[in-house]
Amino acid sequence: MSIVAVVAGVALAIASLLTTFRLLDGPGSLDRLVALDTLIAVAMCGLAVWAAYSGDTTIVPSIVALSLVSFIGSIAVARFRVRD
């Protein structure tokens, strides 16, 4: 299990670096919003990998809360960003 966790951690670290580059270098605000959503999804996956590796189930509510906050934030920004 530890080898799988290490491989998943390395893959998530690479994904977060690429997403951070896109977040900082995005040409538009909607591109940055998508990059931020992706970065939050990678963070949630990292928390899930840690929960599976450690066997700690108390992390699951924080993953759910993070997903809800991310969803509400994305909807709010997209609603005010889209032209009528």
PDB file as gemmi writes it, atoms N, CA and C in Angstrom:
CRYST1    1.000    1.000    1.000  90.00  90.00  90.00 P 1                      
ATOM      1  N   MET A   1       0.823  -1.199   0.000  1.00  0.00           N  
ATOM      2  CA  MET A   1       0.000   0.000   0.000  1.00  0.00           C  
ATOM      3  C   MET A   1       0.859   1.253   0.000  1.00  0.00           C  
ATOM      4  N   SER A   2       2.025   1.197   0.621  1.00  0.00           N  
ATOM      5  CA  SER A   2       2.847   2.399   0.702  1.00  0.00           C  
ATOM      6  C   SER A   2       3.414   2.788  -0.664  1.00  0.00           C  
ATOM      7  N   ILE A   3       3.686   1.805  -1.516  1.00  0.00           N  
ATOM      8  CA  ILE A   3       4.203   2.125  -2.852  1.00  0.00           C  
ATOM      9  C   ILE A   3       3.124   2.825  -3.669  1.00  0.00           C  
ATOM     10  N   VAL A   4       1.909   2.364  -3.553  1.00  0.00           N  
ATOM     11  CA  VAL A   4       0.798   3.002  -4.264  1.00  0.00           C  
ATOM     12  C   VAL A   4       0.585   4.420  -3.760  1.00  0.00           C  
ATOM     13  N   ALA A   5       0.690   4.620  -2.460  1.00  0.00           N  
ATOM     14  CA  ALA A   5       0.519   5.958  -1.887  1.00  0.00           C  
ATOM     15  C   ALA A   5       1.627   6.898  -2.351  1.00  0.00           C  
ATOM     16  N   VAL A   6       2.843   6.393  -2.438  1.00  0.00           N  
ATOM     17  CA  VAL A   6       3.956   7.232  -2.904  1.00  0.00           C  
ATOM     18  C   VAL A   6       3.772   7.594  -4.366  1.00  0.00           C  
ATOM     19  N   VAL A   7       3.395   6.637  -5.188  1.00  0.00           N  
ATOM     20  CA  VAL A   7       3.179   6.909  -6.612  1.00  0.00           C  
ATOM     21  C   VAL A   7       2.032   7.912  -6.791  1.00  0.00           C  
ATOM     22  N   ALA A   8       0.952   7.722  -6.034  1.00  0.00           N  
ATOM     23  CA  ALA A   8      -0.169   8.660  -6.115  1.00  0.00           C  
ATOM     24  C   ALA A   8       0.240  10.043  -5.628  1.00  0.00           C  
ATOM     25  N   GLY A   9       1.040  10.104  -4.578  1.00  0.00           N  
ATOM     26  CA  GLY A   9       1.508  11.396  -4.071  1.00  0.00           C  
ATOM     27  C   GLY A   9       2.384  12.126  -5.073  1.00  0.00           C  
ATOM     28  N   VAL A  10       3.266  11.392  -5.737  1.00  0.00           N  
ATOM     29  CA  VAL A  10       4.132  12.007  -6.751  1.00  0.00           C  
ATOM     30  C   VAL A  10       3.299  12.499  -7.927  1.00  0.00           C  
ATOM     31  N   ALA A  11       2.332  11.699  -8.361  1.00  0.00           N  
ATOM     32  CA  ALA A  11       1.469  12.114  -9.472  1.00  0.00           C  
ATOM     33  C   ALA A  11       0.654  13.350  -9.104  1.00  0.00           C  
ATOM     34  N   LEU A  12       0.163  13.394  -7.876  1.00  0.00           N  
ATOM     35  CA  LEU A  12      -0.603  14.565  -7.435  1.00  0.00           C  
ATOM     36  C   LEU A  12       0.288  15.793  -7.290  1.00  0.00           C  
ATOM     37  N   ALA A  13       1.520  15.600  -6.876  1.00  0.00           N  
ATOM     38  CA  ALA A  13       2.453  16.726  -6.775  1.00  0.00           C  
ATOM     39  C   ALA A  13       2.769  17.305  -8.157  1.00  0.00           C  
ATOM     40  N   ILE A  14       2.979  16.447  -9.123  1.00  0.00           N  
ATOM     41  CA  ILE A  14       3.230  16.910 -10.493  1.00  0.00           C  
ATOM     42  C   ILE A  14       2.001  17.626 -11.039  1.00  0.00           C  
ATOM     43  N   ALA A  15       0.823  17.065 -10.786  1.00  0.00           N  
ATOM     44  CA  ALA A  15      -0.410  17.708 -11.252  1.00  0.00           C  
ATOM     45  C   ALA A  15      -0.605  19.069 -10.596  1.00  0.00           C  
ATOM     46  N   SER A  16      -0.270  19.185  -9.323  1.00  0.00           N  
ATOM     47  CA  SER A  16      -0.441  20.465  -8.653  1.00  0.00           C  
ATOM     48  C   SER A  16       0.551  21.507  -9.166  1.00  0.00           C  
ATOM     49  N   LEU A  17       1.766  21.083  -9.491  1.00  0.00           N  
ATOM     50  CA  LEU A  17       2.736  22.024 -10.063  1.00  0.00           C  
ATOM     51  C   LEU A  17       2.282  22.533 -11.425  1.00  0.00           C  
ATOM     52  N   LEU A  18       1.796  21.623 -12.270  1.00  0.00           N  
ATOM     53  CA  LEU A  18       1.321  22.047 -13.584  1.00  0.00           C  
ATOM     54  C   LEU A  18       0.085  22.945 -13.473  1.00  0.00           C  
ATOM     55  N   THR A  19      -0.779  22.631 -12.538  1.00  0.00           N  
ATOM     56  CA  THR A  19      -1.985  23.434 -12.345  1.00  0.00           C  
ATOM     57  C   THR A  19      -1.641  24.798 -11.772  1.00  0.00           C  
ATOM     58  N   THR A  20      -0.672  24.852 -10.877  1.00  0.00           N  
ATOM     59  CA  THR A  20      -0.242  26.146 -10.330  1.00  0.00           C  
ATOM     60  C   THR A  20       0.359  27.020 -11.417  1.00  0.00           C  
ATOM     61  N   PHE A  21       1.118  26.421 -12.322  1.00  0.00           N  
ATOM     62  CA  PHE A  21       1.640  27.185 -13.457  1.00  0.00           C  
ATOM     63  C   PHE A  21       0.505  27.754 -14.297  1.00  0.00           C  
ATOM     64  N   ARG A  22      -0.530  26.956 -14.529  1.00  0.00           N  
ATOM     65  CA  ARG A  22      -1.676  27.425 -15.313  1.00  0.00           C  
ATOM     66  C   ARG A  22      -2.448  28.500 -14.557  1.00  0.00           C  
ATOM     67  N   LEU A  23      -2.513  28.375 -13.236  1.00  0.00           N  
ATOM     68  CA  LEU A  23      -3.206  29.365 -12.423  1.00  0.00           C  
ATOM     69  C   LEU A  23      -2.487  30.708 -12.485  1.00  0.00           C  
ATOM     70  N   LEU A  24      -1.178  30.704 -12.454  1.00  0.00           N  
ATOM     71  CA  LEU A  24      -0.417  31.951 -12.476  1.00  0.00           C  
ATOM     72  C   LEU A  24      -0.285  32.535 -13.867  1.00  0.00           C  
ATOM     73  N   ASP A  25      -0.307  31.682 -14.895  1.00  0.00           N  
ATOM     74  CA  ASP A  25      -0.051  32.140 -16.258  1.00  0.00           C  
ATOM     75  C   ASP A  25      -1.303  32.160 -17.135  1.00  0.00           C  
ATOM     76  N   GLY A  26      -2.469  31.918 -16.545  1.00  0.00           N  
ATOM     77  CA  GLY A  26      -3.696  31.857 -17.335  1.00  0.00           C  
ATOM     78  C   GLY A  26      -4.005  33.167 -18.037  1.00  0.00           C  
ATOM     79  N   PRO A  27      -4.422  33.100 -19.284  1.00  0.00           N  
ATOM     80  CA  PRO A  27      -4.681  34.344 -20.023  1.00  0.00           C  
ATOM     81  C   PRO A  27      -5.947  35.064 -19.573  1.00  0.00           C  
ATOM     82  N   GLY A  28      -6.918  34.342 -19.040  1.00  0.00           N  
ATOM     83  CA  GLY A  28      -8.172  34.985 -18.651  1.00  0.00           C  
ATOM     84  C   GLY A  28      -8.611  34.549 -17.266  1.00  0.00           C  
ATOM     85  N   SER A  29      -9.607  35.242 -16.773  1.00  0.00           N  
ATOM     86  CA  SER A  29     -10.070  34.921 -15.421  1.00  0.00           C  
ATOM     87  C   SER A  29     -10.799  33.579 -15.366  1.00  0.00           C  
ATOM     88  N   LEU A  30     -11.478  33.203 -16.434  1.00  0.00           N  
ATOM     89  CA  LEU A  30     -12.143  31.904 -16.430  1.00  0.00           C  
ATOM     90  C   LEU A  30     -11.138  30.754 -16.497  1.00  0.00           C  
ATOM     91  N   ASP A  31     -10.022  30.971 -17.194  1.00  0.00           N  
ATOM     92  CA  ASP A  31      -8.956  29.962 -17.206  1.00  0.00           C  
ATOM     93  C   ASP A  31      -8.365  29.797 -15.810  1.00  0.00           C  
ATOM     94  N   ARG A  32      -8.210  30.904 -15.114  1.00  0.00           N  
ATOM     95  CA  ARG A  32      -7.697  30.829 -13.744  1.00  0.00           C  
ATOM     96  C   ARG A  32      -8.703  30.161 -12.817  1.00  0.00           C  
ATOM     97  N   LEU A  33      -9.984  30.374 -13.063  1.00  0.00           N  
ATOM     98  CA  LEU A  33     -11.014  29.735 -12.255  1.00  0.00           C  
ATOM     99  C   LEU A  33     -10.991  28.217 -12.440  1.00  0.00           C  
ATOM    100  N   VAL A  34     -10.832  27.774 -13.671  1.00  0.00           N  
ATOM    101  CA  VAL A  34     -10.750  26.334 -13.938  1.00  0.00           C  
ATOM    102  C   VAL A  34      -9.486  25.751 -13.301  1.00  0.00           C  
ATOM    103  N   ALA A  35      -8.393  26.481 -13.368  1.00  0.00           N  
ATOM    104  CA  ALA A  35      -7.156  26.008 -12.739  1.00  0.00           C  
ATOM    105  C   ALA A  35      -7.308  25.933 -11.221  1.00  0.00           C  
ATOM    106  N   LEU A  36      -7.999  26.886 -10.636  1.00  0.00           N  
ATOM    107  CA  LEU A  36      -8.216  26.856  -9.190  1.00  0.00           C  
ATOM    108  C   LEU A  36      -9.111  25.689  -8.793  1.00  0.00           C  
ATOM    109  N   ASP A  37     -10.142  25.426  -9.587  1.00  0.00           N  
ATOM    110  CA  ASP A  37     -10.991  24.261  -9.331  1.00  0.00           C  
ATOM    111  C   ASP A  37     -10.199  22.962  -9.437  1.00  0.00           C  
ATOM    112  N   THR A  38      -9.329  22.898 -10.423  1.00  0.00           N  
ATOM    113  CA  THR A  38      -8.497  21.711 -10.588  1.00  0.00           C  
ATOM    114  C   THR A  38      -7.528  21.552  -9.423  1.00  0.00           C  
ATOM    115  N   LEU A  39      -6.969  22.657  -8.946  1.00  0.00           N  
ATOM    116  CA  LEU A  39      -6.055  22.597  -7.816  1.00  0.00           C  
ATOM    117  C   LEU A  39      -6.768  22.139  -6.548  1.00  0.00           C  
ATOM    118  N   ILE A  40      -7.988  22.587  -6.356  1.00  0.00           N  
ATOM    119  CA  ILE A  40      -8.759  22.137  -5.200  1.00  0.00           C  
ATOM    120  C   ILE A  40      -9.109  20.655  -5.333  1.00  0.00           C  
ATOM    121  N   ALA A  41      -9.420  20.209  -6.546  1.00  0.00           N  
ATOM    122  CA  ALA A  41      -9.698  18.786  -6.764  1.00  0.00           C  
ATOM    123  C   ALA A  41      -8.462  17.935  -6.487  1.00  0.00           C  
ATOM    124  N   VAL A  42      -7.299  18.426  -6.868  1.00  0.00           N  
ATOM    125  CA  VAL A  42      -6.056  17.706  -6.587  1.00  0.00           C  
ATOM    126  C   VAL A  42      -5.812  17.657  -5.081  1.00  0.00           C  
ATOM    127  N   ALA A  43      -6.107  18.752  -4.388  1.00  0.00           N  
ATOM    128  CA  ALA A  43      -5.960  18.760  -2.932  1.00  0.00           C  
ATOM    129  C   ALA A  43      -6.914  17.763  -2.277  1.00  0.00           C  
ATOM    130  N   MET A  44      -8.140  17.685  -2.789  1.00  0.00           N  
ATOM    131  CA  MET A  44      -9.089  16.706  -2.251  1.00  0.00           C  
ATOM    132  C   MET A  44      -8.606  15.282  -2.509  1.00  0.00           C  
ATOM    133  N   CYS A  45      -8.034  15.042  -3.675  1.00  0.00           N  
ATOM    134  CA  CYS A  45      -7.482  13.715  -3.966  1.00  0.00           C  
ATOM    135  C   CYS A  45      -6.303  13.408  -3.054  1.00  0.00           C  
ATOM    136  N   GLY A  46      -5.490  14.405  -2.768  1.00  0.00           N  
ATOM    137  CA  GLY A  46      -4.389  14.210  -1.842  1.00  0.00           C  
ATOM    138  C   GLY A  46      -4.878  13.854  -0.442  1.00  0.00           C  
ATOM    139  N   LEU A  47      -5.924  14.526   0.009  1.00  0.00           N  
ATOM    140  CA  LEU A  47      -6.519  14.185   1.301  1.00  0.00           C  
ATOM    141  C   LEU A  47      -7.092  12.776   1.289  1.00  0.00           C  
ATOM    142  N   ALA A  48      -7.693  12.384   0.183  1.00  0.00           N  
ATOM    143  CA  ALA A  48      -8.247  11.031   0.077  1.00  0.00           C  
ATOM    144  C   ALA A  48      -7.147   9.975   0.087  1.00  0.00           C  
ATOM    145  N   VAL A  49      -6.038  10.261  -0.585  1.00  0.00           N  
ATOM    146  CA  VAL A  49      -4.908   9.318  -0.564  1.00  0.00           C  
ATOM    147  C   VAL A  49      -4.356   9.204   0.856  1.00  0.00           C  
ATOM    148  N   TRP A  50      -4.255  10.328   1.560  1.00  0.00           N  
ATOM    149  CA  TRP A  50      -3.771  10.287   2.930  1.00  0.00           C  
ATOM    150  C   TRP A  50      -4.733   9.511   3.833  1.00  0.00           C  
ATOM    151  N   ALA A  51      -6.032   9.712   3.626  1.00  0.00           N  
ATOM    152  CA  ALA A  51      -7.021   8.987   4.427  1.00  0.00           C  
ATOM    153  C   ALA A  51      -6.935   7.486   4.170  1.00  0.00           C  
ATOM    154  N   ALA A  52      -6.731   7.099   2.931  1.00  0.00           N  
ATOM    155  CA  ALA A  52      -6.608   5.680   2.614  1.00  0.00           C  
ATOM    156  C   ALA A  52      -5.310   5.099   3.158  1.00  0.00           C  
ATOM    157  N   TYR A  53      -4.239   5.873   3.103  1.00  0.00           N  
ATOM    158  CA  TYR A  53      -2.945   5.389   3.586  1.00  0.00           C  
ATOM    159  C   TYR A  53      -2.934   5.245   5.101  1.00  0.00           C  
ATOM    160  N   SER A  54      -3.479   6.235   5.808  1.00  0.00           N  
ATOM    161  CA  SER A  54      -3.420   6.213   7.266  1.00  0.00           C  
ATOM    162  C   SER A  54      -4.597   5.472   7.900  1.00  0.00           C  
ATOM    163  N   GLY A  55      -5.651   5.251   7.143  1.00  0.00           N  
ATOM    164  CA  GLY A  55      -6.830   4.591   7.687  1.00  0.00           C  
ATOM    165  C   GLY A  55      -7.667   5.498   8.566  1.00  0.00           C  
ATOM    166  N   ASP A  56      -7.422   6.791   8.475  1.00  0.00           N  
ATOM    167  CA  ASP A  56      -8.132   7.779   9.281  1.00  0.00           C  
ATOM    168  C   ASP A  56      -9.375   8.248   8.529  1.00  0.00           C  
ATOM    169  N   THR A  57     -10.552   7.964   9.080  1.00  0.00           N  
ATOM    170  CA  THR A  57     -11.793   8.334   8.395  1.00  0.00           C  
ATOM    171  C   THR A  57     -12.317   9.693   8.822  1.00  0.00           C  
ATOM    172  N   THR A  58     -11.636  10.364   9.727  1.00  0.00           N  
ATOM    173  CA  THR A  58     -12.107  11.688  10.149  1.00  0.00           C  
ATOM    174  C   THR A  58     -11.804  12.766   9.120  1.00  0.00           C  
ATOM    175  N   ILE A  59     -11.053  12.439   8.085  1.00  0.00           N  
ATOM    176  CA  ILE A  59     -10.714  13.404   7.042  1.00  0.00           C  
ATOM    177  C   ILE A  59     -11.846  13.537   6.028  1.00  0.00           C  
ATOM    178  N   VAL A  60     -12.708  12.553   5.942  1.00  0.00           N  
ATOM    179  CA  VAL A  60     -13.764  12.531   4.928  1.00  0.00           C  
ATOM    180  C   VAL A  60     -14.699  13.744   5.026  1.00  0.00           C  
ATOM    181  N   PRO A  61     -15.152  14.176   6.206  1.00  0.00           N  
ATOM    182  CA  PRO A  61     -15.993  15.385   6.237  1.00  0.00           C  
ATOM    183  C   PRO A  61     -15.284  16.636   5.733  1.00  0.00           C  
ATOM    184  N   SER A  62     -13.971  16.717   5.939  1.00  0.00           N  
ATOM    185  CA  SER A  62     -13.254  17.882   5.418  1.00  0.00           C  
ATOM    186  C   SER A  62     -13.177  17.846   3.894  1.00  0.00           C  
ATOM    187  N   ILE A  63     -13.101  16.665   3.313  1.00  0.00           N  
ATOM    188  CA  ILE A  63     -13.113  16.548   1.854  1.00  0.00           C  
ATOM    189  C   ILE A  63     -14.468  16.986   1.311  1.00  0.00           C  
ATOM    190  N   VAL A  64     -15.534  16.577   1.972  1.00  0.00           N  
ATOM    191  CA  VAL A  64     -16.882  16.969   1.550  1.00  0.00           C  
ATOM    192  C   VAL A  64     -17.067  18.475   1.680  1.00  0.00           C  
ATOM    193  N   ALA A  65     -16.617  19.044   2.794  1.00  0.00           N  
ATOM    194  CA  ALA A  65     -16.741  20.494   2.989  1.00  0.00           C  
ATOM    195  C   ALA A  65     -15.935  21.265   1.951  1.00  0.00           C  
ATOM    196  N   LEU A  66     -14.748  20.789   1.641  1.00  0.00           N  
ATOM    197  CA  LEU A  66     -13.917  21.444   0.632  1.00  0.00           C  
ATOM    198  C   LEU A  66     -14.571  21.389  -0.742  1.00  0.00           C  
ATOM    199  N   SER A  67     -15.196  20.284  -1.063  1.00  0.00           N  
ATOM    200  CA  SER A  67     -15.870  20.176  -2.361  1.00  0.00           C  
ATOM    201  C   SER A  67     -17.086  21.100  -2.437  1.00  0.00           C  
ATOM    202  N   LEU A  68     -17.826  21.218  -1.348  1.00  0.00           N  
ATOM    203  CA  LEU A  68     -18.987  22.113  -1.355  1.00  0.00           C  
ATOM    204  C   LEU A  68     -18.576  23.573  -1.466  1.00  0.00           C  
ATOM    205  N   VAL A  69     -17.546  23.972  -0.734  1.00  0.00           N  
ATOM    206  CA  VAL A  69     -17.072  25.356  -0.809  1.00  0.00           C  
ATOM    207  C   VAL A  69     -16.537  25.662  -2.203  1.00  0.00           C  
ATOM    208  N   SER A  70     -15.829  24.720  -2.790  1.00  0.00           N  
ATOM    209  CA  SER A  70     -15.305  24.907  -4.138  1.00  0.00           C  
ATOM    210  C   SER A  70     -16.431  25.048  -5.160  1.00  0.00           C  
ATOM    211  N   PHE A  71     -17.455  24.214  -5.029  1.00  0.00           N  
ATOM    212  CA  PHE A  71     -18.579  24.273  -5.957  1.00  0.00           C  
ATOM    213  C   PHE A  71     -19.328  25.604  -5.845  1.00  0.00           C  
ATOM    214  N   ILE A  72     -19.616  26.029  -4.628  1.00  0.00           N  
ATOM    215  CA  ILE A  72     -20.327  27.290  -4.423  1.00  0.00           C  
ATOM    216  C   ILE A  72     -19.501  28.471  -4.927  1.00  0.00           C  
ATOM    217  N   GLY A  73     -18.201  28.448  -4.671  1.00  0.00           N  
ATOM    218  CA  GLY A  73     -17.330  29.525  -5.147  1.00  0.00           C  
ATOM    219  C   GLY A  73     -17.262  29.581  -6.662  1.00  0.00           C  
ATOM    220  N   SER A  74     -17.199  28.432  -7.299  1.00  0.00           N  
ATOM    221  CA  SER A  74     -17.148  28.401  -8.764  1.00  0.00           C  
ATOM    222  C   SER A  74     -18.439  28.914  -9.376  1.00  0.00           C  
ATOM    223  N   ILE A  75     -19.551  28.524  -8.798  1.00  0.00           N  
ATOM    224  CA  ILE A  75     -20.835  29.006  -9.303  1.00  0.00           C  
ATOM    225  C   ILE A  75     -20.958  30.513  -9.133  1.00  0.00           C  
ATOM    226  N   ALA A  76     -20.523  31.026  -7.990  1.00  0.00           N  
ATOM    227  CA  ALA A  76     -20.620  32.466  -7.738  1.00  0.00           C  
ATOM    228  C   ALA A  76     -19.753  33.258  -8.702  1.00  0.00           C  
ATOM    229  N   VAL A  77     -18.528  32.820  -8.916  1.00  0.00           N  
ATOM    230  CA  VAL A  77     -17.639  33.548  -9.820  1.00  0.00           C  
ATOM    231  C   VAL A  77     -18.133  33.439 -11.255  1.00  0.00           C  
ATOM    232  N   ALA A  78     -18.556  32.258 -11.669  1.00  0.00           N  
ATOM    233  CA  ALA A  78     -19.034  32.083 -13.043  1.00  0.00           C  
ATOM    234  C   ALA A  78     -20.304  32.878 -13.294  1.00  0.00           C  
ATOM    235  N   ARG A  79     -21.151  32.996 -12.285  1.00  0.00           N  
ATOM    236  CA  ARG A  79     -22.396  33.751 -12.477  1.00  0.00           C  
ATOM    237  C   ARG A  79     -22.122  35.224 -12.697  1.00  0.00           C  
ATOM    238  N   PHE A  80     -21.190  35.783 -11.956  1.00  0.00           N  
ATOM    239  CA  PHE A  80     -20.897  37.206 -12.096  1.00  0.00           C  
ATOM    240  C   PHE A  80     -19.948  37.484 -13.254  1.00  0.00           C  
ATOM    241  N   ARG A  81     -19.262  36.478 -13.745  1.00  0.00           N  
ATOM    242  CA  ARG A  81     -18.317  36.665 -14.839  1.00  0.00           C  
ATOM    243  C   ARG A  81     -18.993  36.569 -16.204  1.00  0.00           C  
ATOM    244  N   VAL A  82     -20.012  35.744 -16.326  1.00  0.00           N  
ATOM    245  CA  VAL A  82     -20.682  35.528 -17.604  1.00  0.00           C  
ATOM    246  C   VAL A  82     -21.523  36.752 -17.945  1.00  0.00           C  
ATOM    247  N   ARG A  83     -21.402  37.178 -19.192  1.00  0.00           N  
ATOM    248  CA  ARG A  83     -22.170  38.340 -19.642  1.00  0.00           C  
ATOM    249  C   ARG A  83     -23.605  37.929 -19.939  1.00  0.00           C  
ATOM    250  N   ASP A  84     -24.525  38.814 -19.693  1.00  0.00           N  
ATOM    251  CA  ASP A  84     -25.943  38.550 -19.977  1.00  0.00           C  
ATOM    252  C   ASP A  84     -26.258  38.667 -21.441  1.00  0.00           C  
TER     253      ASP A  84                                                      
END                                                                             
